[in-house]
Amino acid sequence: MPKVLISDKLSPAAVEIFRRRGIEVDVKPGLSPAELRAIIEPYDGLAVRSATKVTRELMEAAPNLRVVGRAGIGVDNVDVTSATNRGVVVMNTPHGNAITTAEHAIAMMFALARQLPEASASTKAGKWEKNRFMGVELFGKTLGLIGCGNIGSIVADRAVGLKMKVIAFDPFLSERRALELGVEKVELADLLERADFISLHAPLTEQTRDILSRENLERMKKGARVINCARGGLVDEAALADAIRSGHLAGAALDVFETEPAKESPLFGLENVVCTPHLGAATAEAQENVALQVADQMADYLLTGAVSNAINMPSVTAEEAPRLKPYMELARLLGGMAGQLTAVQAQESDNAIRAIRVEYEGAVADLNRRPLTAAALAGVLGPLLGSVNMVNAPVVARERGIEVAETVLERSGEYQTLVRLSVATGRFERSVSGTLVAGDKPRLVEVKGIAVEADFAPHMLYVTNQDKPGFIGRFGMTLADAGINIATFHLGRSAPGGDAICLVGLDGPMPEPVLSAVRHLPLVVQAVPLTF
């Protein structure tokens, strides 16, 4: 039974989802980093909001951890790089609080435009300063969106309904999507010069940190206003305060700060500045939605392998997972075989892997192939590098400069479905191919261009030899004399008298003395024990 730890406050309904689906769950919010590290070891999953910091040190103390689920969109509190390197899936819930956060941004824009917080405080103090609070209309104004993804697009929709002109800077926004939303796609410099209001809806990355820097704030239209309900760190807060004091900007509304909880800020105490304590997702509906969503996503992954809204690996829907599972196993086994055969010669510098190519033919070509390729990469790299799985395999390959190619062949060949994996080093290229039989059973059908039909077994011996009389007898006698039982025996050859392959399924691991004896037999070129 998988075990999940909830270390931040989540809806009780999320706990019920885990338990109803047969997952053991513990709820322990408010733990210190040291306390969390002390108890994390047995857990397969960790569900968090924003309070828990999922650091490299925490993951090093969690050898069984398979998934981190963030109830919310931002993963600033999760070390995604360390998680990926350790093969831990990181999921978020990008849609659960999108409407709530977008509505908060619109509310902040209204509050800023009409000075509502100051007007409310003044009126409650017994004053009637009607002439002091002169606001501006949103109608006809230009709203500039920095980021136009899930939340930004909702803000755009609401702003268009308010009859605002909406422009957006987002490198990932297509012209077609911009047209659908009724927004104009622009460059950042153009947005800064034209927008009356700028609302930020971008993640915090090295590229977006201080995107509203002192220089960019100075380039903004005089009298413009800034709204940030996305992430602290997107705006230089000190520079923003200076721009408001100088009169260059008319005001700002912030729900997020570079340091949270924000006990002090250069913006505090300034008029025309609206501040809220990270309330973007603070509605009953959003809290419930993200909790239920993260629980379902984590349970799907732990129980079926389905992956939704993952930051660091391809998505696999709950409907796809059962269908993809045997193909992923086939890809893993083919990769494992190629990786183990390559590892034998990998100690030589010119035998380092340079390229991995995966070809899909027949029925498999119509499936979601990204997780299959990730499984194949994990199979290849695991024997060479140790702790590699589907999550970190693409990253590991990229870091080592290994070229990865995926090819789809729509033609139908001898098999209804076929996966071919090729590994190229500085000295050779080796390929292995496989198919599924009886619907879901992986079978090897080709090695180095030689046809050989064999089912995979936990322990196997791969032998290449010269195709000449006497080999099979001597080989069988060597194993028999050592008391090694042969479970399956498969042969293949390139041509009569040419290169041949012998693939043997064994009941257990091949003892080193017996392996050495096989390698010294006449006609044997190579003998490699395989483990799957």
C-alpha positions in Angstrom: 0.0 0.0 0.0 1.5 3.4 -1.0 2.0 5.9 1.8 1.4 9.7 1.5 2.3 12.5 3.9 0.3 15.7 3.9 2.6 18.3 5.5 0.4 21.4 4.9 -3.2 22.2 5.7 -5.4 20.6 3.0 -9.2 20.0 2.8 -10.3 16.8 4.7 -11.9 15.8 1.4 -8.4 15.2 0.0 -7.6 12.9 2.9 -10.7 11.0 2.2 -9.8 10.6 -1.5 -6.5 9.0 -0.6 -8.1 6.6 1.9 -11.0 5.7 -0.3 -8.5 4.7 -3.0 -6.5 2.4 -0.7 -3.6 4.8 0.0 -2.3 5.1 3.6 -2.2 8.8 4.5 -0.8 10.8 7.4 -1.6 14.5 8.0 1.1 16.4 9.9 1.1 20.1 9.1 3.4 22.6 10.7 6.5 20.4 11.0 9.9 22.1 11.1 12.4 21.1 8.3 14.3 18.9 10.7 11.1 17.2 11.9 10.0 16.6 8.4 13.3 15.1 7.4 13.2 12.8 10.4 9.9 11.1 9.3 9.9 11.3 5.5 11.8 8.1 4.8 8.8 5.6 4.4 6.6 7.8 2.3 5.9 7.4 -1.5 4.2 10.7 -1.8 4.3 14.2 -0.3 1.4 16.6 -0.6 2.1 20.3 0.1 0.8 23.8 -0.3 3.3 26.7 -0.1 4.4 26.4 3.5 6.5 23.2 3.2 9.9 23.7 1.5 10.7 20.6 -0.5 14.5 20.9 -0.6 17.3 18.8 -1.9 18.1 17.9 1.8 14.5 16.7 2.3 14.6 14.5 -0.8 17.9 13.0 0.2 16.2 11.8 3.4 13.3 10.3 1.3 14.6 7.3 -0.6 11.1 6.0 -1.3 9.6 9.3 -2.5 8.1 9.0 -5.9 5.8 12.1 -6.2 5.5 15.5 -4.8 2.0 17.1 -5.2 1.7 20.9 -4.9 -1.9 22.0 -4.2 -1.7 25.2 -6.3 0.1 26.4 -9.4 3.4 27.7 -8.1 6.2 25.3 -7.3 8.7 27.9 -6.0 8.9 26.0 -2.8 9.9 22.8 -4.5 13.5 22.1 -5.8 12.3 20.7 -9.1 15.9 20.2 -10.4 16.8 18.0 -7.4 13.5 16.2 -7.7 14.1 15.4 -11.3 17.6 14.3 -10.7 16.3 11.9 -8.1 13.5 10.7 -10.3 10.7 12.2 -8.3 7.6 13.5 -10.2 6.5 17.0 -9.3 2.9 17.8 -9.9 0.9 21.0 -9.5 -2.7 22.0 -10.0 -2.7 24.8 -12.5 -6.4 25.0 -13.1 -7.8 24.5 -9.5 -7.3 28.1 -8.5 -7.0 29.9 -11.8 -10.4 31.6 -11.7 -10.0 32.6 -8.1 -6.6 34.2 -8.8 -7.8 35.9 -11.9 -10.7 37.4 -10.1 -8.4 38.6 -7.4 -6.3 40.4 -10.0 -9.4 42.1 -11.4 -10.5 43.0 -7.9 -7.1 44.5 -7.2 -7.2 46.5 -10.4 -10.6 48.0 -9.4 -9.4 48.7 -5.9 -6.3 50.5 -7.2 -8.2 52.4 -9.9 -10.8 53.7 -7.4 -8.6 53.9 -4.2 -11.1 51.7 -2.4 -9.0 50.7 0.6 -8.0 54.3 1.5 -11.5 55.5 0.9 -13.0 52.8 3.1 -10.5 53.6 5.9 -11.2 57.3 5.7 -14.9 56.9 5.8 -14.8 54.5 8.7 -12.7 57.1 10.5 -15.6 59.6 10.3 -14.3 61.6 7.4 -16.1 62.4 4.3 -13.3 63.1 1.8 -15.2 62.8 -1.4 -12.9 65.1 -3.3 -9.7 63.4 -2.2 -10.4 60.1 -3.8 -10.5 60.9 -7.5 -10.3 57.6 -9.4 -10.0 56.5 -13.0 -12.2 54.4 -15.2 -11.1 51.0 -16.5 -13.3 51.5 -19.6 -11.2 52.2 -22.6 -7.9 51.8 -20.8 -5.1 49.5 -22.0 -4.3 46.5 -19.9 -0.9 44.9 -20.4 -0.5 41.3 -19.4 2.9 39.9 -18.7 2.1 36.2 -19.1 -1.1 35.0 -20.8 -1.4 31.3 -19.7 -4.1 29.8 -17.6 -4.7 32.7 -15.3 -3.6 35.5 -17.7 -6.1 34.3 -20.3 -8.9 34.5 -17.8 -7.9 38.0 -16.8 -7.9 38.9 -20.5 -11.4 37.6 -20.9 -12.7 39.6 -18.0 -10.9 42.7 -19.1 -12.3 42.5 -22.6 -15.7 42.2 -21.0 -14.9 45.5 -19.2 -14.2 47.1 -22.6 -10.5 47.4 -22.0 -7.9 47.2 -24.7 -5.8 44.1 -23.8 -2.2 43.6 -25.0 0.0 40.7 -23.9 3.7 39.8 -23.7 4.2 36.0 -23.6 6.8 34.2 -25.8 4.5 31.1 -25.7 1.4 32.8 -26.8 0.6 32.0 -30.4 -1.0 34.5 -32.8 -4.0 32.1 -33.1 -4.6 32.0 -29.4 -4.2 35.7 -29.1 -6.9 36.2 -31.7 -9.2 33.8 -29.9 -8.7 35.7 -26.6 -9.2 39.1 -28.3 -5.7 40.3 -27.2 -2.9 41.9 -29.2 0.4 40.1 -28.8 3.3 42.5 -28.3 6.9 42.7 -27.2 7.8 43.7 -23.7 9.1 47.1 -24.7 5.9 48.0 -26.5 3.8 46.8 -23.6 5.7 49.0 -21.1 5.2 52.1 -23.2 1.5 51.6 -24.0 -0.2 50.0 -20.9 -2.2 52.0 -18.4 -2.3 49.0 -16.1 0.2 46.1 -16.1 -0.8 42.8 -14.5 1.7 40.0 -14.0 0.8 36.4 -14.6 4.2 34.7 -15.2 6.1 32.1 -13.2 9.2 33.1 -11.3 12.2 31.9 -13.3 15.7 33.2 -13.9 14.3 34.8 -17.1 11.4 36.5 -15.4 13.0 37.5 -12.1 12.7 41.3 -11.8 11.0 41.5 -15.2 9.8 44.8 -13.9 13.2 46.0 -13.0 14.1 49.6 -12.2 15.0 50.2 -15.8 11.7 48.7 -17.1 9.6 50.6 -14.5 11.2 53.8 -15.8 10.2 52.8 -19.3 6.5 52.5 -18.3 3.9 55.0 -19.3 3.7 57.9 -16.9 0.7 57.5 -14.6 0.5 53.7 -15.1 -0.3 51.2 -12.4 1.1 47.7 -11.6 -0.8 44.7 -10.3 1.1 41.6 -9.2 -0.9 38.5 -8.1 1.6 36.1 -9.6 4.9 35.7 -7.8 7.1 37.9 -5.6 10.4 38.6 -7.2 8.8 39.6 -10.6 9.0 43.2 -9.5 11.8 45.2 -8.0 9.8 46.4 -4.9 12.3 49.1 -3.9 12.3 50.5 -7.5 8.5 50.3 -7.6 8.2 52.3 -4.4 10.6 55.0 -5.8 8.6 55.2 -9.0 5.4 55.8 -7.0 7.0 58.4 -4.7 8.4 60.3 -7.7 4.9 60.4 -9.3 6.1 58.5 -12.4 3.7 55.7 -11.6 0.2 56.3 -10.1 0.1 53.2 -7.8 0.4 49.5 -7.4 -1.5 46.5 -6.0 0.4 43.5 -4.8 -0.8 40.2 -3.4 2.7 38.6 -3.4 6.1 39.7 -2.2 9.7 38.7 -2.6 9.9 37.7 1.1 6.8 36.2 2.6 5.3 36.6 5.1 6.0 40.2 4.3 6.4 41.9 7.6 8.0 45.0 6.1 8.3 46.5 2.6 9.3 49.8 1.0 5.8 49.9 -0.4 4.0 49.8 3.0 2.8 53.2 4.1 2.6 54.6 0.6 -0.7 56.0 -0.7 -2.1 54.4 -3.8 -0.6 51.1 -2.9 -3.0 48.1 -2.2 -1.5 45.1 -0.4 -3.0 41.7 0.5 -1.4 38.7 2.1 -1.2 36.3 -0.8 -4.9 35.9 -1.1 -5.0 35.0 -4.8 -6.1 31.4 -4.2 -7.9 32.2 -0.9 -11.5 31.2 -1.6 -13.3 28.3 -0.2 -13.9 27.0 -3.8 -10.2 27.2 -4.8 -8.9 25.6 -1.6 -11.3 22.7 -2.1 -10.6 22.4 -5.8 -6.8 22.2 -5.5 -6.9 19.8 -2.6 -9.2 17.4 -4.4 -7.2 17.7 -7.7 -3.8 17.1 -6.1 -5.1 14.1 -4.2 -6.6 12.5 -7.3 -3.5 13.2 -9.4 -1.2 11.7 -6.8 -3.4 8.7 -6.3 -3.6 8.1 -10.0 0.1 8.1 -10.3 0.8 5.9 -7.3 -1.8 3.3 -8.3 -1.9 3.3 -12.1 1.1 5.3 -13.3 -1.1 8.1 -14.8 0.7 11.4 -14.8 -1.3 14.7 -14.8 0.1 18.3 -14.6 3.6 17.1 -14.0 6.3 19.8 -14.1 9.1 17.4 -15.0 7.8 14.5 -17.1 5.2 13.8 -19.9 1.6 13.5 -19.0 -0.1 10.2 -19.2 -3.9 10.3 -18.7 -5.8 7.7 -16.6 -7.3 6.4 -19.8 -3.9 6.1 -21.5 -2.1 4.5 -18.6 -3.4 0.9 -18.9 -2.9 0.9 -22.7 0.6 2.4 -22.5 1.8 0.2 -19.7 2.8 -2.9 -21.8 4.4 -0.6 -24.3 6.4 1.2 -21.6 7.5 -2.2 -20.3 8.6 -3.2 -23.8 10.5 0.0 -24.2 12.2 -0.4 -20.8 13.2 -4.0 -21.5 14.6 -3.1 -24.9 16.5 -0.2 -23.4 17.8 -2.4 -20.6 19.1 -4.9 -23.0 20.8 -2.3 -25.2 22.2 -0.6 -22.1 23.6 -3.7 -20.5 25.2 -4.8 -23.8 26.7 -1.3 -24.3 27.9 -1.1 -20.7 30.3 -4.0 -21.3 32.3 -1.8 -23.6 31.5 1.6 -22.2 34.7 1.8 -20.2 36.6 2.7 -23.4 36.4 6.4 -24.1 35.3 6.1 -27.7 32.5 3.8 -26.7 30.5 6.5 -24.8 26.9 6.7 -26.0 26.5 9.5 -28.6 23.0 9.0 -29.8 19.9 7.0 -29.0 17.1 6.5 -31.6 13.7 5.0 -31.0 11.5 4.0 -33.9 7.8 3.3 -33.6 6.0 1.2 -36.3 2.4 0.1 -36.6 -0.1 0.4 -33.8 2.3 2.0 -31.3 2.9 4.9 -33.7 -0.6 6.2 -32.8 0.0 6.3 -29.0 1.4 9.0 -26.7 5.1 8.2 -27.4 6.9 10.6 -25.1 6.6 8.4 -22.0 7.7 5.4 -24.1 10.8 7.2 -25.2 11.5 8.2 -21.6 11.1 4.6 -20.5 13.5 3.4 -23.2 16.1 6.1 -22.2 15.8 5.0 -18.6 16.5 1.4 -19.7 19.6 2.3 -21.7 21.1 4.7 -19.2 20.3 2.7 -16.0 23.0 0.0 -16.4 25.6 2.7 -17.1 24.7 5.4 -14.6 22.7 3.7 -11.8 19.7 5.6 -10.5 17.9 6.6 -13.7 14.2 6.4 -14.3 11.6 7.9 -16.6 11.6 11.2 -14.8 15.3 12.0 -15.0 16.4 10.0 -18.0 15.7 12.8 -20.6 17.6 15.3 -18.4 20.5 12.9 -17.9 20.7 12.3 -21.6 20.7 16.0 -22.4 23.3 16.7 -19.7 25.7 14.2 -21.3 25.2 15.5 -24.8 23.4 12.3 -26.0 21.3 13.0 -29.1 17.9 11.5 -28.7 15.7 11.0 -31.8 12.2 9.6 -32.2 11.0 8.3 -35.5 7.5 7.2 -36.5 7.0 4.8 -39.3 3.4 4.6 -40.4 3.9 1.6 -42.6 2.8 -1.8 -41.4 5.6 -4.4 -41.4 5.8 -8.1 -40.4 4.5 -7.2 -36.9 1.3 -5.3 -36.0 3.4 -3.2 -33.7 7.1 -2.8 -33.4 9.6 -0.7 -31.3 13.2 -0.5 -32.5 15.9 1.0 -30.2 19.3 1.9 -31.6 22.3 3.0 -29.5 25.3 4.6 -31.3 28.7 5.0 -29.7 32.0 6.2 -31.2 32.7 2.7 -32.6 29.4 0.9 -33.3 25.7 1.1 -33.5 23.6 -1.6 -31.9 19.8 -2.1 -32.4 17.2 -4.2 -30.7 13.6 -4.6 -31.6 10.5 -5.9 -29.9 6.8 -6.3 -30.1 3.8 -7.3 -28.0 2.3 -10.8 -28.3 -1.0 -11.9 -26.8 -1.9 -8.3 -26.4 0.5 -7.3 -23.6 3.5 -9.6 -23.4 6.8 -8.0 -24.5 8.9 -10.1 -26.9 12.3 -9.6 -28.4 12.3 -10.1 -32.2 15.6 -8.7 -33.5 19.1 -8.0 -32.3 21.7 -6.2 -34.5 19.6 -7.0 -37.6 19.4 -10.7 -36.7 15.9 -12.2 -36.3 15.6 -13.9 -32.9 12.3 -14.4 -31.1 12.6 -14.6 -27.4 10.5 -13.8 -24.3 12.3 -11.7 -21.7 13.2 -13.4 -18.4 14.6 -12.0 -15.1 18.0 -13.7 -15.8 19.3 -14.3 -19.3 22.6 -14.9 -21.0 23.4 -13.3 -24.3 26.0 -15.0 -26.5 27.4 -14.0 -29.9 29.3 -16.7 -31.7 30.4 -18.0 -35.1 27.7 -20.1 -36.7 29.7 -23.4 -37.0 29.0 -27.0 -35.8 29.8 -27.9 -32.3 29.0 -24.7 -30.5 25.6 -25.6 -29.2 26.8 -29.0 -27.8 29.8 -27.5 -26.0 27.8 -24.6 -24.7 25.0 -26.8 -23.4 27.4 -29.2 -21.8 29.2 -26.4 -20.0 26.0 -25.2 -18.4 24.9 -28.7 -17.6 28.3 -29.6 -15.9 27.9 -26.5 -13.7 24.3 -27.4 -12.8 22.8 -24.5 -14.6 19.3 -25.2 -15.8 18.2 -23.6 -19.1 14.6 -22.3 -19.0 14.5 -21.1 -22.6 16.8 -21.3 -25.6 16.7 -19.0 -28.7 18.9 -18.9 -31.7 19.4 -16.5 -34.6 22.0 -16.0 -37.3 22.7 -13.5 -40.1 23.5 -16.2 -42.7 24.7 -19.8 -42.7 28.2 -19.8 -41.3 28.1 -16.1 -40.4 27.4 -14.3 -37.1 25.0 -16.0 -34.7 23.2 -15.1 -31.5 22.2 -17.4 -28.7 19.8 -16.0 -26.0 19.2 -18.2 -23.0 16.7 -17.8 -20.2 18.1 -19.0 -16.8 16.5 -19.8 -13.5 18.9 -17.6 -11.6 22.0 -15.4 -12.0 24.9 -16.7 -14.0 27.9 -17.6 -11.6 31.1 -15.8 -12.6 33.2 -19.0 -13.0 30.6 -20.5 -15.4 30.4 -17.2 -17.3 34.2 -17.2 -17.7 34.1 -20.8 -19.0 31.5 -19.9 -21.6 33.6 -17.0 -22.8 36.5 -19.3 -23.3 34.6 -21.8 -25.4 35.7 -22.1 -29.1 33.6 -20.0 -31.5 32.3 -17.6 -28.7 32.8 -13.9 -29.5 31.0 -12.4 -26.5 29.0 -13.6 -23.5 27.0 -11.0 -21.4 24.7 -11.8 -18.5 21.5 -9.8 -18.6 19.1 -8.9 -15.7 15.6 -7.5 -16.2 
